[in-house]
Amino acid sequence: MLFCKIRSYLMALALVALAVAPAAATPRPFHLVEHGTIAVDANGNLVADGGGNATQLGRFTIHRTGTLKPSSDGTTLIIEGHATLTAANGDLLETDIEGVLDPATGHAVLTYEWEGGTGRFHNATGAATWLVQVNPDGTYDVTADGILNF
């Protein structure tokens, strides 16, 4: 009798554990088009704000902070930073940024690595490559492609 009660208890516990186990993240294609403004101070600190449309987010806004440092050969600038994307429904998607900017052309290639967020992006992972054109008037244009797992 005691064995049956213990077995029933263990079965119930196992079912509860299965019910609350997180679903496996699904890889989804990510594509983004963005336009915004960028400001860089004398110390190489940058702030960039923009918005656009992206798969998995819909209309979004983005806020970035980061630093620009000269590369070892001095011909490009190394970019490191962080960004928060806010989806149309208010969910946040967090990311670290690394890349290279050619100041002569204004062209940058950045890698964004997703680091979770809120709502459906709580445990988000993946990465995307951002192709950026920084314009002389302090605006920029972006297209990005990658994978977003959530």
N, C-alpha and C positions, 0 to 999 in steps of 0.2 A: 504494500500500500504506500509506504513512504517512498519507495523507488518510483512509483507511478507519479506521485506528486512532484518529485524532483525532476523527473523527465518532462513533465508538463510545463514546469517552471522554466526549464532550460529551452524548451521549444518556443515558448512565448518570448523569452529573452532574445533568442536568435531571430525571430520574426521582427521584433522591434528594431534590432540592430540593422537588419536588411532594409527596413522601411526608412530609416534615417541616414543610411549610408549615402554619401554624396555621389551624384551621377558622374560618370566619367566625362571629362571635358571633350567636346567635339571640335575638331579643327574646322574652321570656317575661313573662306577667302576674305581678305580685307582689301578694300580699295578706297582711297580717299582723294578728294580734291579740296584744296584750301587756299584762302587768301588772307593776308593779315599785315600787321605792322611789327617792326622790330626796332628796338633801341639798344645801343651798346654804349656803356660808359668808358671813360679813359682807362679803367683797370681791366677791361675785357669782359665785364659782367653784362649779360644780355637778358632782356625781357622781351618776349614776343607773344602777341595775342592775335588770334585769328578765328576763323570759322569756315564752315563749308558743309559738304555732304560726304558721308562715308557709309559703306556697307556695315551692317551690324550696329551702327549708331544713329543713322538718319542725319538730320541737321544736327550739327555739333558746334561747340565752341572749344577753344583750347587756350591754355595759359602755360607758357614755358619760362623757365629760368635756366641759366647756364653760364658757362665761361668759355672764352676764346683764348687760346694760348698758341704762340708760334710753334710750328713743327720744327723738328731738328734741323731741317735744311732751310727754314725761314721762308719758304715759298707759299706755304698754305697755313691755315689756322686749324687747330684741333678744337673740336666742340665737344663739351661734356655738359650734361644737364638733366633736367627732369621736366616732365610735362603731365598735365592733367587735362584729359578730354572729358567734356560733359555732353552726354548723349541727349537726344531730343526729350527723353522721359526723365532726365535728371540723374541717371546712373553715371558714375565716374569711372574712368579707365585711366590707370596710372602707368607711367612708363619712364624708363631711363633712356637717355639719348647719348650716342657717341657718333662722331663723324668728322668730316673734313670739309672746310670751306676754302675755295680759291678766291681770295679777295680781288684778284685781277679781273675775274669774269663774273663774280657774284654767284657762282654755281657751287652748291653743296650737296654731298651725298651723306645721309644720316641713317643710322640704324636705331630703331625704336624697339626696345624689349619690354613687352607687357609685363606688369608686376601686380596684377589684381586691380581691385577698385571696390566699388559698391554695387549693390543690386546684382544683376546677372553677370557682372564682371568681377565679382568678389574674388574668385580664384583664377582669373584670366592669365594666360601665358601666351607665348608666341613672339613673333617679331615681324617687323615690316621695314622696307627700305623706302626712304623718303628722298625724292629728288626735288631740290629747292633752288629757286632762282631768287636771289636777293637783288632788289632794284635800287638804283641810286636815290630814289625818293624815300627810302626807309620802309617800303612795302615789300612783300614777298609772295611768291606763288609756289604751290606744292602739288605734286601728285605722289601718291604712295601706294605700294602694293605689298602684301604679305599674308600671314596667317594669324588668326586670332582664335585661340582655344578657350572656350568657356562652356 
